[in-house]
Amino acid sequence: MTAIAITPRGPFSLAASMRFLEGFTPAGYRDASDGRVLRLAFPADDGHSTVSAEVGQAQSSEGTVQANVTVHTGSPGKDRMGTESAESNGMSAVRAQLARILSLDVDGSGFPRLAEDDPVVAGLIAAYPGLRPVCFHSPYEAAAWAVIGHRVRMVQAAAIKARIAEHHGHRVAVAGQWLHSFPTPLVLRGLGRVPGLPETKVERLRLLADAALAGDLDAARLRAMPVEDALAHLRTLPGIGPFSAELILIRGAGHPDVFPCHERRLHASMVDAYGLGDPDASDAHRLAGIADHWAPYRSWVALLLRTRREAKAGPAARGRSVR
């Protein structure tokens, strides 16, 4: 086990992140503590190991995030029994991945300034203090979710994803609780039949695993590319269309400054929040122009808008199709 410390640049609340995860269907997160410890288990970016992390936040002015991290290697079956876990020498890469998951790799010190000229953003920041996007563990896992959840209710897709993790991923103990990680690409590429999942989707998952191992879902690479180039690249992957490409770039790679042009529920939230009542109010190009004023945190504001809309709609809204 290795201790990692990350000091946020700008406002950040781990408690807000945990509350968000509890309502984020793909995460299937259920807190079994007093709300102060975030438990995570996920495939490492290296493609073959699994990370378990116990994350807390110091009650100080800096709010340093502290994590006890273990990197597990070996076959899922052996780690499932807790007999073969080892620490990796690539702990800096694990730290970077954990920071990306919590959006702590982004300097958020300028985010509150968006409230100065936009009352809508001011209200969102006040309603959700310290909330940053909590991302999928990797672009690879976001892509897998996009394939599993295509034209399926979110609760059903989440159940299928959880079964894949239980049957093919590592089972690890984190702060007294057992968690199942989603399988690594090396394991997923050999995936067989999955109850409730058509063979077409299973084959796409196998191909996405190959793409991840080939570096086509590398987070740093995707974020270094111009946004349109990154989205075009992602759309070349099996089963990934325009909506899914945005999901992978924003919520998988953790890009902080992308306006989702294909997320209709976000557009409806903007129309409501900004009082746009005319027939062309939901035009994506017009809404993107409004979102230009959110730069360089367009992804962050979009998340807050969706969070508020889903909070108003209640739990039933979180069970709908990912579309």
C-alpha positions as CSV (number, residue, x, y, z in Angstrom):
1,M,0.0,0.0,0.0
2,T,1.3,3.4,-1.0
3,A,0.2,6.8,0.3
4,I,-0.6,9.5,-2.3
5,A,-1.4,13.2,-1.6
6,I,-2.9,15.6,-4.1
7,T,-3.5,19.2,-3.3
8,P,-6.4,20.7,-5.3
9,R,-5.9,23.9,-7.2
10,G,-9.1,25.7,-6.7
11,P,-12.3,24.6,-4.8
12,F,-12.8,20.9,-4.4
13,S,-15.0,18.8,-2.2
14,L,-14.6,15.1,-2.0
15,A,-17.9,14.8,-0.1
16,A,-19.6,16.5,-3.1
17,S,-17.9,14.0,-5.4
18,M,-19.2,11.1,-3.3
19,R,-22.7,12.5,-3.3
20,F,-22.5,12.8,-7.1
21,L,-21.3,9.2,-7.5
22,E,-24.2,7.9,-5.4
23,G,-26.6,9.3,-8.0
24,F,-24.4,8.4,-11.1
25,T,-25.9,5.1,-12.3
26,P,-22.8,3.8,-14.2
27,A,-20.7,4.0,-11.1
28,G,-23.1,1.9,-9.0
29,Y,-21.5,3.6,-6.0
30,R,-22.9,2.9,-2.5
31,D,-21.1,4.4,0.5
32,A,-20.9,2.1,3.5
33,S,-19.0,4.5,5.8
34,D,-19.7,7.8,7.4
35,G,-19.4,9.6,4.1
36,R,-15.7,10.6,4.5
37,V,-14.0,7.8,2.6
38,L,-14.3,7.1,-1.1
39,R,-13.6,3.5,-2.1
40,L,-12.5,2.8,-5.6
41,A,-11.3,-0.2,-7.6
42,F,-10.5,0.2,-11.3
43,P,-8.3,-1.0,-14.2
44,A,-5.0,0.9,-14.3
45,D,-4.1,2.8,-17.4
46,D,-1.3,0.3,-18.0
47,G,-3.9,-2.2,-19.3
48,H,-3.0,-5.2,-17.1
49,S,-3.2,-4.3,-13.4
50,T,-6.0,-3.2,-11.1
51,V,-5.9,-0.3,-8.6
52,S,-7.7,-0.2,-5.3
53,A,-7.8,3.2,-3.4
54,E,-9.1,4.5,-0.1
55,V,-9.5,8.3,-0.6
56,G,-10.1,11.0,2.0
57,Q,-9.8,14.7,2.2
58,A,-8.0,16.7,5.0
59,Q,-10.1,19.2,6.9
60,S,-7.7,22.1,6.2
61,S,-7.7,25.2,4.1
62,E,-5.9,23.4,1.3
63,G,-8.2,20.4,1.5
64,T,-5.4,18.0,0.4
65,V,-6.8,14.7,-0.9
66,Q,-5.1,11.7,0.6
67,A,-5.3,8.1,-0.8
68,N,-4.0,4.8,0.3
69,V,-3.4,2.9,-3.0
70,T,-2.5,-0.7,-3.9
71,V,-1.8,-2.0,-7.4
72,H,-2.9,-5.6,-7.9
73,T,-1.3,-7.8,-10.5
74,G,-1.8,-11.4,-11.5
75,S,-4.9,-13.2,-12.6
76,P,-8.3,-12.0,-11.4
77,G,-9.0,-15.4,-10.0
78,K,-6.0,-15.3,-7.7
79,D,-6.6,-11.7,-6.6
80,R,-10.2,-12.6,-6.1
81,M,-9.0,-14.8,-3.2
82,G,-6.7,-12.0,-2.0
83,T,-3.5,-14.1,-2.5
84,E,-1.6,-12.3,-5.2
85,S,-1.4,-8.5,-4.9
86,A,1.7,-6.4,-5.4
87,E,2.6,-2.8,-5.6
88,S,3.8,-1.3,-8.9
89,N,6.8,0.9,-9.6
90,G,4.6,3.1,-11.8
91,M,2.9,4.8,-8.9
92,S,3.3,8.2,-10.6
93,A,1.0,7.0,-13.4
94,V,-1.5,5.7,-10.8
95,R,-1.4,9.1,-9.1
96,A,-2.1,10.8,-12.4
97,Q,-5.0,8.5,-13.1
98,L,-6.6,9.0,-9.7
99,A,-6.2,12.8,-10.1
100,R,-7.9,12.6,-13.5
101,I,-10.8,10.6,-12.2
102,L,-11.5,13.3,-9.6
103,S,-10.7,16.2,-12.0
104,L,-7.8,17.1,-9.7
105,D,-5.4,17.3,-12.6
106,V,-7.0,20.5,-13.7
107,D,-6.3,23.9,-12.2
108,G,-9.7,25.0,-11.0
109,S,-8.7,28.2,-9.4
110,G,-10.3,30.2,-12.2
111,F,-13.6,28.4,-12.1
112,P,-15.3,30.7,-9.5
113,R,-14.6,33.7,-11.8
114,L,-17.1,32.4,-14.3
115,A,-19.8,33.4,-11.8
116,E,-18.9,37.1,-12.1
117,D,-20.5,37.5,-15.5
118,D,-23.1,34.7,-15.7
119,P,-25.9,34.4,-13.1
120,V,-26.7,30.9,-14.2
121,V,-23.2,29.7,-13.5
122,A,-23.2,31.7,-10.3
123,G,-26.3,29.8,-9.1
124,L,-24.8,26.4,-10.1
125,I,-21.5,27.0,-8.2
126,A,-23.5,28.1,-5.2
127,A,-25.7,25.1,-5.3
128,Y,-22.9,22.6,-5.7
129,P,-19.8,24.0,-4.0
130,G,-16.6,22.2,-4.7
131,L,-18.2,19.7,-7.2
132,R,-16.0,18.8,-10.1
133,P,-16.7,16.2,-12.7
134,V,-16.1,12.7,-11.4
135,C,-14.9,10.8,-14.4
136,F,-15.0,7.2,-15.5
137,H,-11.9,5.5,-14.4
138,S,-10.5,5.7,-18.0
139,P,-11.5,6.3,-21.6
140,Y,-11.4,2.5,-22.0
141,E,-14.1,2.0,-19.3
142,A,-16.2,4.9,-20.6
143,A,-16.1,3.4,-24.1
144,A,-17.2,0.0,-22.7
145,W,-20.1,1.7,-20.9
146,A,-21.1,3.5,-24.1
147,V,-21.3,0.1,-25.9
148,I,-23.1,-1.7,-23.0
149,G,-25.6,1.2,-22.6
150,H,-26.4,1.9,-26.2
151,R,-30.3,2.0,-26.5
152,V,-30.6,0.3,-23.1
153,R,-32.0,1.8,-19.9
154,M,-29.2,3.0,-17.6
155,V,-30.2,0.7,-14.7
156,Q,-30.2,-2.3,-17.0
157,A,-26.8,-1.4,-18.5
158,A,-25.4,-0.8,-15.0
159,A,-26.5,-4.2,-13.9
160,I,-24.8,-5.8,-16.9
161,K,-21.6,-3.8,-16.3
162,A,-21.6,-4.9,-12.7
163,R,-22.0,-8.6,-13.7
164,I,-19.1,-8.3,-16.1
165,A,-17.0,-6.9,-13.2
166,E,-18.1,-9.5,-10.8
167,H,-17.4,-12.4,-13.1
168,H,-14.3,-11.2,-14.9
169,G,-12.7,-8.4,-12.9
170,H,-10.6,-8.3,-9.7
171,R,-12.3,-8.5,-6.3
172,V,-10.4,-6.4,-3.9
173,A,-10.8,-5.2,-0.3
174,V,-10.9,-1.5,0.2
175,A,-11.3,-0.1,3.7
176,G,-13.2,-3.1,4.9
177,Q,-15.4,-3.5,1.9
178,W,-15.1,-5.8,-1.1
179,L,-15.3,-4.2,-4.5
180,H,-15.2,-5.6,-8.0
181,S,-13.2,-3.8,-10.6
182,F,-14.2,-3.7,-14.3
183,P,-11.9,-6.2,-16.1
184,T,-8.6,-4.9,-17.6
185,P,-8.4,-4.8,-21.4
186,L,-6.2,-7.9,-21.4
187,V,-9.1,-9.8,-19.7
188,L,-11.9,-8.2,-21.7
189,R,-10.4,-9.1,-25.0
190,G,-11.1,-12.7,-24.2
191,L,-14.7,-12.1,-23.1
192,G,-17.2,-14.8,-23.9
193,R,-21.0,-14.8,-23.8
194,V,-22.6,-12.2,-21.4
195,P,-26.2,-12.8,-20.3
196,G,-28.3,-9.9,-21.4
197,L,-25.8,-8.5,-23.9
198,P,-26.1,-9.3,-27.7
199,E,-23.1,-10.9,-29.3
200,T,-22.6,-7.8,-31.4
201,K,-22.0,-5.8,-28.3
202,V,-19.7,-8.4,-26.8
203,E,-17.6,-8.4,-30.0
204,R,-17.4,-4.6,-29.8
205,L,-16.2,-4.8,-26.2
206,R,-13.5,-7.2,-27.3
207,L,-12.4,-4.8,-30.1
208,L,-12.4,-1.9,-27.7
209,A,-10.1,-3.8,-25.4
210,D,-7.7,-4.3,-28.4
211,A,-8.0,-0.6,-29.2
212,A,-7.1,0.3,-25.6
213,L,-4.1,-1.9,-25.6
214,A,-3.0,-0.3,-28.9
215,G,-3.1,3.2,-27.3
216,D,-6.2,4.4,-29.2
217,L,-8.0,5.2,-25.9
218,D,-5.0,6.8,-24.1
219,A,-6.3,9.8,-22.0
220,A,-3.2,12.0,-22.4
221,R,-3.2,11.5,-26.1
222,L,-6.9,12.3,-26.5
223,R,-6.6,15.5,-24.4
224,A,-3.5,16.6,-26.3
225,M,-5.4,16.5,-29.6
226,P,-7.6,19.3,-30.9
227,V,-11.1,18.5,-29.7
228,E,-12.6,17.9,-33.2
229,D,-9.7,15.6,-34.1
230,A,-10.1,13.6,-30.8
231,L,-13.8,13.2,-31.4
232,A,-13.2,12.1,-35.0
233,H,-10.6,9.6,-33.9
234,L,-13.0,8.1,-31.3
235,R,-15.8,7.8,-33.8
236,T,-13.6,5.4,-35.8
237,L,-13.8,2.9,-32.9
238,P,-16.4,0.0,-33.0
239,G,-19.8,1.0,-31.7
240,I,-18.8,4.7,-31.0
241,G,-20.9,7.4,-32.5
242,P,-21.0,11.2,-31.9
243,F,-22.7,11.0,-28.5
244,S,-20.4,8.3,-27.2
245,A,-17.3,10.0,-28.5
246,E,-18.2,13.1,-26.5
247,L,-18.8,10.9,-23.4
248,I,-15.4,9.3,-23.8
249,L,-13.5,12.5,-24.2
250,I,-15.3,14.4,-21.5
251,R,-16.1,11.8,-18.9
252,G,-13.4,9.2,-19.8
253,A,-10.4,11.3,-20.6
254,G,-11.5,14.1,-18.3
255,H,-11.2,16.9,-20.8
256,P,-12.4,20.0,-18.9
257,D,-13.4,22.2,-21.8
258,V,-15.7,20.5,-24.3
259,F,-19.3,21.5,-25.0
260,P,-21.4,18.3,-25.6
261,C,-23.1,19.1,-28.9
262,H,-25.1,15.8,-28.9
263,E,-26.4,15.7,-25.3
264,R,-30.0,16.7,-25.7
265,R,-30.8,16.7,-22.0
266,L,-28.0,19.2,-21.4
267,H,-29.5,21.4,-24.1
268,A,-32.9,21.2,-22.5
269,S,-31.3,22.3,-19.2
270,M,-29.6,25.3,-20.9
271,V,-32.9,26.4,-22.5
272,D,-34.6,26.3,-19.1
273,A,-31.7,27.9,-17.2
274,Y,-31.2,30.7,-19.7
275,G,-34.9,31.3,-20.4
276,L,-34.6,30.6,-24.1
277,G,-38.2,30.3,-25.2
278,D,-38.1,30.7,-29.0
279,P,-38.3,27.8,-31.4
280,D,-34.6,27.8,-32.2
281,A,-33.6,27.9,-28.6
282,S,-32.3,24.3,-28.6
283,D,-30.1,24.7,-31.6
284,A,-26.7,23.2,-30.7
285,H,-24.7,25.9,-32.4
286,R,-26.5,28.6,-30.6
287,L,-26.1,26.9,-27.3
288,A,-22.4,26.3,-28.0
289,G,-22.0,30.0,-28.4
290,I,-23.4,30.5,-24.9
291,A,-21.1,27.8,-23.6
292,D,-18.1,29.6,-25.1
293,H,-18.3,32.0,-22.1
294,W,-17.7,29.0,-19.8
295,A,-14.2,28.3,-21.3
296,P,-11.9,26.8,-20.1
297,Y,-14.4,24.8,-18.0
298,R,-17.2,24.1,-20.5
299,S,-17.3,20.4,-19.4
300,W,-17.6,21.4,-15.7
301,V,-20.5,23.8,-16.2
302,A,-22.3,21.3,-18.4
303,L,-22.0,18.7,-15.6
304,L,-23.5,21.1,-13.0
305,L,-26.4,21.8,-15.3
306,R,-27.1,18.1,-15.8
307,T,-26.7,17.5,-12.1
308,R,-29.3,20.1,-11.2
309,R,-31.7,18.9,-13.8
310,E,-31.5,15.3,-12.6
311,A,-31.8,16.4,-9.0
312,K,-35.1,18.2,-9.9
313,A,-36.3,15.2,-11.9
314,G,-35.7,12.7,-9.1
315,P,-34.4,9.1,-9.1
316,A,-36.6,8.0,-12.0
317,A,-34.6,10.2,-14.4
318,R,-31.4,8.4,-13.6
319,G,-32.9,5.1,-14.9
320,R,-33.5,6.3,-18.4
321,S,-31.5,5.4,-21.5
322,V,-28.0,7.0,-21.7
323,R,-29.4,8.8,-24.8
